[in-house]
Amino acid sequence: MKQFSTLITELSEGILLITINREEKMNALNKAVIGDLDEMMEEVYANAEIKGVIITGKGAKSFVAGADIAEFQGMDKAAGMAMAKRGHAVFNKIEQCPKPVIAAVNGFALGGGCELAMACHLRIASENARFGQPEVNLGIIPGYGGTQRLTQLVGKGKALELLMTADMIDASCAEKLGLINKVVQTVELIEVSKVIIKKITSKAPFAIAKVIQSVYAHFKDGIDGFDTEIDLFGSCVATEDFKEGTLAFLEKRKATFNGK
Ligand code: COA
């Protein structure tokens, strides 16, 4: 597997742990990190050994404290749009990944960090995690999908509140809002994330990919999520895993899935 300068990667038992490695800058997303995440996701799609992904940040303090503010200097409108477009493309690649992706949020998830966590399929956070979209403090709005994904996760009223006040919220508040799935003790963050992702990767992989595709169809312009579900349900019924899963149930044994 390719090595990256801004990411630490460990593949074990089919689970790829990606750690964003800029601890001295609170793991802020500069161009290099975005580029490395993009390439890493390409490999996740292509490498059959990778069954699921966990993304976290290096150190005890920060998951990702946003886009790298130092790179904002001297930007004009076209550069701003290009930056946002690039971020959207990479985060969409994470969101549309047919393999499950969990954000293990180990501290500050601010701005682009909150957006990165929201682009993952599930979010597990340590007790010290803090979430927020503080962009208006800098005179901008979120540019990596935050206005859309936050609204999808917590609803319009709370999204507007968080986006306009730039307030930071703690993990238990984020859990109550539905922004994250679970809060765990800091020491067990990665272990719990692994247990959850292993549970998901033990299911029929084709069906998991279709769950992801079908749920996100709800949020795509011009696509009827109900029609998508009917179509994908049919696709699942045509798989070997469907035959195996139903037969295993009837034969009172554990199913062995092959992803076909
Ligand atoms: N971009 C670039 N550098 C960042 C950064 C970001 N988003 N967030 C933190 N850093 C850097 C700091 O500049 C500092 O670098 P230095 O040591 O070279 O001066 C280092 O990371 C440590 O951050 P610091 O602010 O000293 O730590 P703290 O514990 O006092 O505060 C935060 C932590 C996360 C609350 C604070 O860094 C912060 O508010 N960051 C910006 C968050 C933000 O606005 N994100 C949205 C960007 S669009």
py3Dmol code that shows the C-alpha trace and the ligand (Angstrom):
import py3Dmol

protein = """\
ATOM      1  CA  MET A   1       0.000   0.000   0.000  1.00  0.00           C
ATOM      2  CA  LYS A   2       1.216   3.487  -0.841  1.00  0.00           C
ATOM      3  CA  GLN A   3       2.662   5.577   2.012  1.00  0.00           C
ATOM      4  CA  PHE A   4       1.589   9.197   2.554  1.00  0.00           C
ATOM      5  CA  SER A   5       3.425  12.071   4.200  1.00  0.00           C
ATOM      6  CA  THR A   6       0.346  13.449   5.982  1.00  0.00           C
ATOM      7  CA  LEU A   7      -1.396  10.190   6.866  1.00  0.00           C
ATOM      8  CA  ILE A   8      -0.465   7.197   8.999  1.00  0.00           C
ATOM      9  CA  THR A   9      -2.155   4.072   7.662  1.00  0.00           C
ATOM     10  CA  GLU A  10      -2.490   0.648   9.246  1.00  0.00           C
ATOM     11  CA  LEU A  11      -4.353  -2.221   7.607  1.00  0.00           C
ATOM     12  CA  SER A  12      -5.293  -4.998   9.997  1.00  0.00           C
ATOM     13  CA  GLU A  13      -7.927  -7.723   9.568  1.00  0.00           C
ATOM     14  CA  GLY A  14      -9.449  -5.833   6.627  1.00  0.00           C
ATOM     15  CA  ILE A  15      -9.874  -2.585   8.553  1.00  0.00           C
ATOM     16  CA  LEU A  16      -7.843   0.402   7.394  1.00  0.00           C
ATOM     17  CA  LEU A  17      -7.097   2.911  10.159  1.00  0.00           C
ATOM     18  CA  ILE A  18      -6.212   6.314   8.667  1.00  0.00           C
ATOM     19  CA  THR A  19      -4.684   8.818  11.098  1.00  0.00           C
ATOM     20  CA  ILE A  20      -4.296  12.393   9.907  1.00  0.00           C
ATOM     21  CA  ASN A  21      -0.781  13.269  10.968  1.00  0.00           C
ATOM     22  CA  ARG A  22      -0.356  17.034  11.523  1.00  0.00           C
ATOM     23  CA  GLU A  23      -0.636  17.098  15.274  1.00  0.00           C
ATOM     24  CA  GLU A  24       1.366  20.329  15.620  1.00  0.00           C
ATOM     25  CA  LYS A  25      -1.306  22.104  13.515  1.00  0.00           C
ATOM     26  CA  MET A  26      -4.255  20.350  15.158  1.00  0.00           C
ATOM     27  CA  ASN A  27      -4.438  18.131  12.031  1.00  0.00           C
ATOM     28  CA  ALA A  28      -5.714  21.070   9.957  1.00  0.00           C
ATOM     29  CA  LEU A  29      -6.549  20.105   6.385  1.00  0.00           C
ATOM     30  CA  ASN A  30      -4.034  21.686   4.044  1.00  0.00           C
ATOM     31  CA  LYS A  31      -3.786  20.899   0.335  1.00  0.00           C
ATOM     32  CA  ALA A  32      -1.405  18.020   1.022  1.00  0.00           C
ATOM     33  CA  VAL A  33      -3.808  16.293   3.436  1.00  0.00           C
ATOM     34  CA  ILE A  34      -6.714  16.717   1.029  1.00  0.00           C
ATOM     35  CA  GLY A  35      -4.584  15.278  -1.794  1.00  0.00           C
ATOM     36  CA  ASP A  36      -3.460  12.335   0.323  1.00  0.00           C
ATOM     37  CA  LEU A  37      -7.019  11.594   1.483  1.00  0.00           C
ATOM     38  CA  ASP A  38      -8.105  11.618  -2.151  1.00  0.00           C
ATOM     39  CA  GLU A  39      -5.435   9.109  -3.182  1.00  0.00           C
ATOM     40  CA  MET A  40      -6.045   7.000  -0.099  1.00  0.00           C
ATOM     41  CA  MET A  41      -9.746   6.754  -0.917  1.00  0.00           C
ATOM     42  CA  GLU A  42      -8.907   5.701  -4.483  1.00  0.00           C
ATOM     43  CA  GLU A  43      -6.991   2.809  -2.951  1.00  0.00           C
ATOM     44  CA  VAL A  44      -9.871   2.020  -0.566  1.00  0.00           C
ATOM     45  CA  TYR A  45     -12.187   1.657  -3.570  1.00  0.00           C
ATOM     46  CA  ALA A  46      -9.710  -0.456  -5.525  1.00  0.00           C
ATOM     47  CA  ASN A  47      -8.085  -2.690  -2.888  1.00  0.00           C
ATOM     48  CA  ALA A  48     -10.192  -5.766  -2.127  1.00  0.00           C
ATOM     49  CA  GLU A  49      -8.246  -6.377   1.091  1.00  0.00           C
ATOM     50  CA  ILE A  50      -9.761  -3.201   2.575  1.00  0.00           C
ATOM     51  CA  LYS A  51     -13.241  -3.977   3.920  1.00  0.00           C
ATOM     52  CA  GLY A  52     -13.836  -0.882   6.039  1.00  0.00           C
ATOM     53  CA  VAL A  53     -12.168   2.373   7.079  1.00  0.00           C
ATOM     54  CA  ILE A  54     -11.722   4.341  10.297  1.00  0.00           C
ATOM     55  CA  ILE A  55     -10.510   7.944  10.061  1.00  0.00           C
ATOM     56  CA  THR A  56      -9.052   9.666  13.122  1.00  0.00           C
ATOM     57  CA  GLY A  57      -6.600  12.449  14.029  1.00  0.00           C
ATOM     58  CA  LYS A  58      -3.147  12.202  15.616  1.00  0.00           C
ATOM     59  CA  GLY A  59      -2.804  13.142  19.265  1.00  0.00           C
ATOM     60  CA  ALA A  60      -5.145  13.550  22.190  1.00  0.00           C
ATOM     61  CA  LYS A  61      -6.446  17.026  21.406  1.00  0.00           C
ATOM     62  CA  SER A  62      -7.751  17.283  17.891  1.00  0.00           C
ATOM     63  CA  PHE A  63      -9.484  15.227  15.222  1.00  0.00           C
ATOM     64  CA  VAL A  64      -9.193  18.021  12.644  1.00  0.00           C
ATOM     65  CA  ALA A  65      -9.389  21.736  13.559  1.00  0.00           C
ATOM     66  CA  GLY A  66     -10.581  22.765  10.112  1.00  0.00           C
ATOM     67  CA  ALA A  67      -9.147  23.750   6.782  1.00  0.00           C
ATOM     68  CA  ASP A  68      -5.642  25.187   7.081  1.00  0.00           C
ATOM     69  CA  ILE A  69      -6.263  28.894   7.694  1.00  0.00           C
ATOM     70  CA  ALA A  70      -2.698  29.731   6.632  1.00  0.00           C
ATOM     71  CA  GLU A  71      -3.597  28.647   3.077  1.00  0.00           C
ATOM     72  CA  PHE A  72      -6.456  31.184   2.920  1.00  0.00           C
ATOM     73  CA  GLN A  73      -4.096  34.117   2.566  1.00  0.00           C
ATOM     74  CA  GLY A  74      -4.350  35.979  -0.740  1.00  0.00           C
ATOM     75  CA  MET A  75      -7.184  33.847  -2.116  1.00  0.00           C
ATOM     76  CA  ASP A  76      -9.633  35.342  -4.615  1.00  0.00           C
ATOM     77  CA  LYS A  77     -13.111  34.108  -5.539  1.00  0.00           C
ATOM     78  CA  ALA A  78     -11.884  31.673  -8.190  1.00  0.00           C
ATOM     79  CA  ALA A  79      -9.304  30.177  -5.824  1.00  0.00           C
ATOM     80  CA  GLY A  80     -11.946  29.886  -3.102  1.00  0.00           C
ATOM     81  CA  MET A  81     -14.312  28.075  -5.439  1.00  0.00           C
ATOM     82  CA  ALA A  82     -11.542  25.773  -6.648  1.00  0.00           C
ATOM     83  CA  MET A  83     -10.651  24.923  -3.038  1.00  0.00           C
ATOM     84  CA  ALA A  84     -14.280  24.180  -2.155  1.00  0.00           C
ATOM     85  CA  LYS A  85     -14.772  22.110  -5.316  1.00  0.00           C
ATOM     86  CA  ARG A  86     -11.712  19.997  -4.550  1.00  0.00           C
ATOM     87  CA  GLY A  87     -12.850  19.438  -0.958  1.00  0.00           C
ATOM     88  CA  HIS A  88     -16.333  18.496  -2.147  1.00  0.00           C
ATOM     89  CA  ALA A  89     -14.922  15.946  -4.590  1.00  0.00           C
ATOM     90  CA  VAL A  90     -12.782  14.271  -1.920  1.00  0.00           C
ATOM     91  CA  PHE A  91     -15.488  14.273   0.753  1.00  0.00           C
ATOM     92  CA  ASN A  92     -18.029  12.923  -1.773  1.00  0.00           C
ATOM     93  CA  LYS A  93     -15.594  10.098  -2.454  1.00  0.00           C
ATOM     94  CA  ILE A  94     -15.667   9.279   1.261  1.00  0.00           C
ATOM     95  CA  GLU A  95     -19.453   9.568   1.506  1.00  0.00           C
ATOM     96  CA  GLN A  96     -20.095   7.491  -1.610  1.00  0.00           C
ATOM     97  CA  CYS A  97     -17.571   4.824  -0.687  1.00  0.00           C
ATOM     98  CA  PRO A  98     -19.231   1.402  -1.006  1.00  0.00           C
ATOM     99  CA  LYS A  99     -17.286   0.230   2.062  1.00  0.00           C
ATOM    100  CA  PRO A 100     -18.210   1.565   5.511  1.00  0.00           C
ATOM    101  CA  VAL A 101     -16.254   4.589   6.758  1.00  0.00           C
ATOM    102  CA  ILE A 102     -16.311   5.625  10.433  1.00  0.00           C
ATOM    103  CA  ALA A 103     -14.955   8.894  11.834  1.00  0.00           C
ATOM    104  CA  ALA A 104     -13.357   8.242  15.232  1.00  0.00           C
ATOM    105  CA  VAL A 105     -13.445  11.804  16.547  1.00  0.00           C
ATOM    106  CA  ASN A 106     -10.710  12.213  19.154  1.00  0.00           C
ATOM    107  CA  GLY A 107     -10.943  15.926  19.993  1.00  0.00           C
ATOM    108  CA  PHE A 108     -11.704  19.144  18.101  1.00  0.00           C
ATOM    109  CA  ALA A 109     -13.805  18.592  14.956  1.00  0.00           C
ATOM    110  CA  LEU A 110     -14.145  22.161  13.769  1.00  0.00           C
ATOM    111  CA  GLY A 111     -14.959  23.579  10.345  1.00  0.00           C
ATOM    112  CA  GLY A 112     -13.554  21.175   7.758  1.00  0.00           C
ATOM    113  CA  GLY A 113     -13.006  18.676  10.595  1.00  0.00           C
ATOM    114  CA  CYS A 114     -16.697  18.584  11.437  1.00  0.00           C
ATOM    115  CA  GLU A 115     -17.376  18.413   7.687  1.00  0.00           C
ATOM    116  CA  LEU A 116     -14.980  15.486   7.294  1.00  0.00           C
ATOM    117  CA  ALA A 117     -16.656  13.642  10.173  1.00  0.00           C
ATOM    118  CA  MET A 118     -20.073  14.318   8.609  1.00  0.00           C
ATOM    119  CA  ALA A 119     -18.906  12.917   5.251  1.00  0.00           C
ATOM    120  CA  CYS A 120     -18.163   9.593   6.972  1.00  0.00           C
ATOM    121  CA  HIS A 121     -21.013   7.102   7.336  1.00  0.00           C
ATOM    122  CA  LEU A 122     -20.876   6.966  11.157  1.00  0.00           C
ATOM    123  CA  ARG A 123     -19.291   9.168  13.814  1.00  0.00           C
ATOM    124  CA  ILE A 124     -17.985   7.770  17.100  1.00  0.00           C
ATOM    125  CA  ALA A 125     -16.565  10.426  19.424  1.00  0.00           C
ATOM    126  CA  SER A 126     -14.444  10.451  22.562  1.00  0.00           C
ATOM    127  CA  GLU A 127     -15.712  12.338  25.619  1.00  0.00           C
ATOM    128  CA  ASN A 128     -13.341  15.236  24.938  1.00  0.00           C
ATOM    129  CA  ALA A 129     -14.565  15.783  21.352  1.00  0.00           C
ATOM    130  CA  ARG A 130     -15.846  19.236  20.433  1.00  0.00           C
ATOM    131  CA  PHE A 131     -17.815  20.052  17.312  1.00  0.00           C
ATOM    132  CA  GLY A 132     -18.472  23.319  15.545  1.00  0.00           C
ATOM    133  CA  GLN A 133     -18.636  25.258  12.302  1.00  0.00           C
ATOM    134  CA  PRO A 134     -16.791  28.469  13.236  1.00  0.00           C
ATOM    135  CA  GLU A 135     -16.354  29.748   9.657  1.00  0.00           C
ATOM    136  CA  VAL A 136     -18.423  32.914  10.162  1.00  0.00           C
ATOM    137  CA  ASN A 137     -15.758  34.015  12.672  1.00  0.00           C
ATOM    138  CA  LEU A 138     -13.424  34.151   9.652  1.00  0.00           C
ATOM    139  CA  GLY A 139     -15.900  35.776   7.286  1.00  0.00           C
ATOM    140  CA  ILE A 140     -16.688  32.630   5.281  1.00  0.00           C
ATOM    141  CA  ILE A 141     -19.193  29.783   5.278  1.00  0.00           C
ATOM    142  CA  PRO A 142     -18.353  26.070   5.383  1.00  0.00           C
ATOM    143  CA  GLY A 143     -16.989  25.055   1.978  1.00  0.00           C
ATOM    144  CA  TYR A 144     -16.643  21.291   2.295  1.00  0.00           C
ATOM    145  CA  GLY A 145     -20.344  20.394   2.365  1.00  0.00           C
ATOM    146  CA  GLY A 146     -21.057  21.509   5.937  1.00  0.00           C
ATOM    147  CA  THR A 147     -24.155  23.616   5.277  1.00  0.00           C
ATOM    148  CA  GLN A 148     -25.776  20.615   3.590  1.00  0.00           C
ATOM    149  CA  ARG A 149     -24.629  17.671   5.696  1.00  0.00           C
ATOM    150  CA  LEU A 150     -25.181  19.442   9.025  1.00  0.00           C
ATOM    151  CA  THR A 151     -28.726  20.299   7.968  1.00  0.00           C
ATOM    152  CA  GLN A 152     -29.295  16.700   6.879  1.00  0.00           C
ATOM    153  CA  LEU A 153     -28.059  15.358  10.219  1.00  0.00           C
ATOM    154  CA  VAL A 154     -29.518  17.782  12.774  1.00  0.00           C
ATOM    155  CA  GLY A 155     -32.290  19.603  10.889  1.00  0.00           C
ATOM    156  CA  LYS A 156     -32.615  23.184   9.674  1.00  0.00           C
ATOM    157  CA  GLY A 157     -33.173  24.925  13.009  1.00  0.00           C
ATOM    158  CA  LYS A 158     -30.154  23.531  14.860  1.00  0.00           C
ATOM    159  CA  ALA A 159     -27.988  23.728  11.748  1.00  0.00           C
ATOM    160  CA  LEU A 160     -28.727  27.421  11.343  1.00  0.00           C
ATOM    161  CA  GLU A 161     -28.021  27.984  15.043  1.00  0.00           C
ATOM    162  CA  LEU A 162     -24.644  26.224  14.918  1.00  0.00           C
ATOM    163  CA  LEU A 163     -23.661  27.838  11.604  1.00  0.00           C
ATOM    164  CA  MET A 164     -24.665  31.368  12.629  1.00  0.00           C
ATOM    165  CA  THR A 165     -23.465  31.405  16.257  1.00  0.00           C
ATOM    166  CA  ALA A 166     -20.255  29.446  15.504  1.00  0.00           C
ATOM    167  CA  ASP A 167     -20.810  27.811  18.918  1.00  0.00           C
ATOM    168  CA  MET A 168     -18.769  24.779  19.834  1.00  0.00           C
ATOM    169  CA  ILE A 169     -20.696  21.850  21.335  1.00  0.00           C
ATOM    170  CA  ASP A 170     -19.447  18.894  23.358  1.00  0.00           C
ATOM    171  CA  ALA A 171     -19.808  15.234  22.468  1.00  0.00           C
ATOM    172  CA  SER A 172     -22.864  14.564  24.611  1.00  0.00           C
ATOM    173  CA  CYS A 173     -24.697  17.520  23.043  1.00  0.00           C
ATOM    174  CA  ALA A 174     -23.648  16.330  19.571  1.00  0.00           C
ATOM    175  CA  GLU A 175     -25.035  12.885  20.378  1.00  0.00           C
ATOM    176  CA  LYS A 176     -28.359  14.339  21.548  1.00  0.00           C
ATOM    177  CA  LEU A 177     -28.629  16.319  18.303  1.00  0.00           C
ATOM    178  CA  GLY A 178     -27.944  13.243  16.157  1.00  0.00           C
ATOM    179  CA  LEU A 179     -24.742  14.770  14.824  1.00  0.00           C
ATOM    180  CA  ILE A 180     -22.817  11.743  16.097  1.00  0.00           C
ATOM    181  CA  ASN A 181     -23.762   8.125  16.699  1.00  0.00           C
ATOM    182  CA  LYS A 182     -22.046   7.417  20.015  1.00  0.00           C
ATOM    183  CA  VAL A 183     -19.812   8.884  22.719  1.00  0.00           C
ATOM    184  CA  VAL A 184     -17.206   6.619  24.297  1.00  0.00           C
ATOM    185  CA  GLN A 185     -14.376   6.946  26.780  1.00  0.00           C
ATOM    186  CA  THR A 186     -11.320   8.460  25.149  1.00  0.00           C
ATOM    187  CA  VAL A 187      -9.142   5.379  25.746  1.00  0.00           C
ATOM    188  CA  GLU A 188     -11.588   3.068  24.009  1.00  0.00           C
ATOM    189  CA  LEU A 189     -12.351   5.226  20.949  1.00  0.00           C
ATOM    190  CA  ILE A 190     -10.469   3.189  18.365  1.00  0.00           C
ATOM    191  CA  GLU A 191     -11.375  -0.178  19.906  1.00  0.00           C
ATOM    192  CA  VAL A 192     -15.108   0.628  19.934  1.00  0.00           C
ATOM    193  CA  SER A 193     -14.893   1.990  16.378  1.00  0.00           C
ATOM    194  CA  LYS A 194     -13.226  -1.276  15.321  1.00  0.00           C
ATOM    195  CA  VAL A 195     -15.930  -3.368  17.000  1.00  0.00           C
ATOM    196  CA  ILE A 196     -18.639  -1.407  15.169  1.00  0.00           C
ATOM    197  CA  ILE A 197     -16.932  -1.527  11.785  1.00  0.00           C
ATOM    198  CA  LYS A 198     -16.200  -5.245  12.149  1.00  0.00           C
ATOM    199  CA  LYS A 199     -19.864  -5.833  12.907  1.00  0.00           C
ATOM    200  CA  ILE A 200     -20.752  -4.002   9.672  1.00  0.00           C
ATOM    201  CA  THR A 201     -18.085  -5.735   7.576  1.00  0.00           C
ATOM    202  CA  SER A 202     -19.319  -9.140   8.802  1.00  0.00           C
ATOM    203  CA  LYS A 203     -22.589  -8.498   6.903  1.00  0.00           C
ATOM    204  CA  ALA A 204     -23.097  -9.061   3.175  1.00  0.00           C
ATOM    205  CA  PRO A 205     -20.761  -6.451   1.569  1.00  0.00           C
ATOM    206  CA  PHE A 206     -22.928  -5.911  -1.515  1.00  0.00           C
ATOM    207  CA  ALA A 207     -25.946  -5.227   0.695  1.00  0.00           C
ATOM    208  CA  ILE A 208     -23.948  -2.771   2.846  1.00  0.00           C
ATOM    209  CA  ALA A 209     -22.842  -0.912  -0.305  1.00  0.00           C
ATOM    210  CA  LYS A 210     -26.447  -0.737  -1.462  1.00  0.00           C
ATOM    211  CA  VAL A 211     -27.641   0.535   1.944  1.00  0.00           C
ATOM    212  CA  ILE A 212     -25.145   3.393   1.630  1.00  0.00           C
ATOM    213  CA  GLN A 213     -26.159   4.132  -1.973  1.00  0.00           C
ATOM    214  CA  SER A 214     -29.871   3.960  -1.218  1.00  0.00           C
ATOM    215  CA  VAL A 215     -29.761   6.177   1.896  1.00  0.00           C
ATOM    216  CA  TYR A 216     -27.754   8.868   0.099  1.00  0.00           C
ATOM    217  CA  ALA A 217     -30.140   8.776  -2.881  1.00  0.00           C
ATOM    218  CA  HIS A 218     -32.570  10.539  -0.534  1.00  0.00           C
ATOM    219  CA  PHE A 219     -30.336  13.605  -0.540  1.00  0.00           C
ATOM    220  CA  LYS A 220     -29.505  13.792  -4.253  1.00  0.00           C
ATOM    221  CA  ASP A 221     -31.247  16.357  -6.404  1.00  0.00           C
ATOM    222  CA  GLY A 222     -33.600  14.900  -8.976  1.00  0.00           C
ATOM    223  CA  ILE A 223     -33.392  11.353  -7.639  1.00  0.00           C
ATOM    224  CA  ASP A 224     -36.313   9.547  -6.063  1.00  0.00           C
ATOM    225  CA  GLY A 225     -34.905   7.605  -3.096  1.00  0.00           C
ATOM    226  CA  PHE A 226     -37.899   5.235  -3.070  1.00  0.00           C
ATOM    227  CA  ASP A 227     -37.293   4.250  -6.704  1.00  0.00           C
ATOM    228  CA  THR A 228     -33.588   3.809  -5.949  1.00  0.00           C
ATOM    229  CA  GLU A 229     -34.434   1.512  -3.052  1.00  0.00           C
ATOM    230  CA  ILE A 230     -36.673  -0.674  -5.234  1.00  0.00           C
ATOM    231  CA  ASP A 231     -33.933  -0.988  -7.838  1.00  0.00           C
ATOM    232  CA  LEU A 232     -31.171  -1.748  -5.308  1.00  0.00           C
ATOM    233  CA  PHE A 233     -33.374  -4.217  -3.419  1.00  0.00           C
ATOM    234  CA  GLY A 234     -33.725  -6.110  -6.696  1.00  0.00           C
ATOM    235  CA  SER A 235     -29.958  -6.022  -7.231  1.00  0.00           C
ATOM    236  CA  CYS A 236     -29.366  -7.505  -3.766  1.00  0.00           C
ATOM    237  CA  VAL A 237     -31.869 -10.301  -4.370  1.00  0.00           C
ATOM    238  CA  ALA A 238     -29.829 -11.307  -7.426  1.00  0.00           C
ATOM    239  CA  THR A 239     -26.641 -11.918  -5.395  1.00  0.00           C
ATOM    240  CA  GLU A 240     -25.033 -15.116  -4.105  1.00  0.00           C
ATOM    241  CA  ASP A 241     -24.854 -13.483  -0.678  1.00  0.00           C
ATOM    242  CA  PHE A 242     -28.626 -13.160  -0.618  1.00  0.00           C
ATOM    243  CA  LYS A 243     -29.024 -16.883  -1.319  1.00  0.00           C
ATOM    244  CA  GLU A 244     -26.399 -17.695   1.316  1.00  0.00           C
ATOM    245  CA  GLY A 245     -27.861 -15.300   3.923  1.00  0.00           C
ATOM    246  CA  THR A 246     -31.395 -16.636   3.604  1.00  0.00           C
ATOM    247  CA  LEU A 247     -30.279 -20.282   3.427  1.00  0.00           C
ATOM    248  CA  ALA A 248     -28.044 -19.859   6.485  1.00  0.00           C
ATOM    249  CA  PHE A 249     -31.002 -18.493   8.422  1.00  0.00           C
ATOM    250  CA  LEU A 250     -33.188 -21.430   7.440  1.00  0.00           C
ATOM    251  CA  GLU A 251     -30.401 -23.900   8.229  1.00  0.00           C
ATOM    252  CA  LYS A 252     -29.800 -22.167  11.598  1.00  0.00           C
ATOM    253  CA  ARG A 253     -26.123 -21.448  10.906  1.00  0.00           C
ATOM    254  CA  LYS A 254     -23.956 -18.344  10.480  1.00  0.00           C
ATOM    255  CA  ALA A 255     -23.790 -17.041   6.898  1.00  0.00           C
ATOM    256  CA  THR A 256     -20.479 -16.926   5.022  1.00  0.00           C
ATOM    257  CA  PHE A 257     -20.564 -13.995   2.615  1.00  0.00           C
ATOM    258  CA  ASN A 258     -18.312 -13.691  -0.447  1.00  0.00           C
ATOM    259  CA  GLY A 259     -19.354 -10.212  -1.614  1.00  0.00           C
ATOM    260  CA  LYS A 260     -20.897 -11.507  -4.842  1.00  0.00           C
TER     261      LYS A 260
END
"""
ligand_1 = """\
48
COA
N -5.509 26.115 10.370
C -4.187 26.341 10.530
N -3.558 26.212 11.699
C -4.298 25.828 12.764
C -5.670 25.592 12.676
C -6.293 25.741 11.403
N -7.584 25.513 11.203
N -6.141 25.237 13.900
C -5.076 25.250 14.714
N -3.961 25.620 14.041
C -2.591 25.753 14.551
C -2.409 27.019 15.357
O -2.189 28.115 14.497
C -1.212 26.654 16.184
O -0.068 26.736 15.375
P 1.317 27.385 15.963
O 1.636 26.506 17.151
O 2.270 27.249 14.841
O 0.954 28.776 16.358
C -1.435 25.162 16.473
O -2.321 24.697 15.466
C -2.054 24.896 17.824
O -3.281 25.635 17.909
P -3.643 26.624 19.121
O -4.657 27.607 18.627
O -2.382 27.186 19.714
O -4.273 25.598 20.168
P -5.403 25.875 21.248
O -5.481 24.648 22.077
O -5.170 27.179 21.933
O -6.771 26.028 20.407
C -8.381 25.450 18.705
C -7.275 24.967 19.665
C -8.729 24.282 17.822
C -9.613 25.883 19.506
C -7.856 26.643 17.882
O -6.619 26.261 17.290
C -8.768 27.103 16.780
O -9.736 27.803 17.044
N -8.453 26.742 15.505
C -9.164 27.217 14.351
C -10.505 26.573 14.226
C -11.237 27.098 13.011
O -11.584 28.256 12.914
N -11.493 26.201 12.051
C -12.206 26.511 10.856
C -11.284 26.827 9.748
S -12.191 27.166 8.266
"""
view = py3Dmol.view(width=600, height=400)
view.addModel(protein, "pdb")
view.setStyle({"model": 0}, {"cartoon": {"style": "trace"}})
view.addModel(ligand_1, "xyz")
view.setStyle({"model": 1}, {"stick": {}})
view.zoomTo()
view.show()
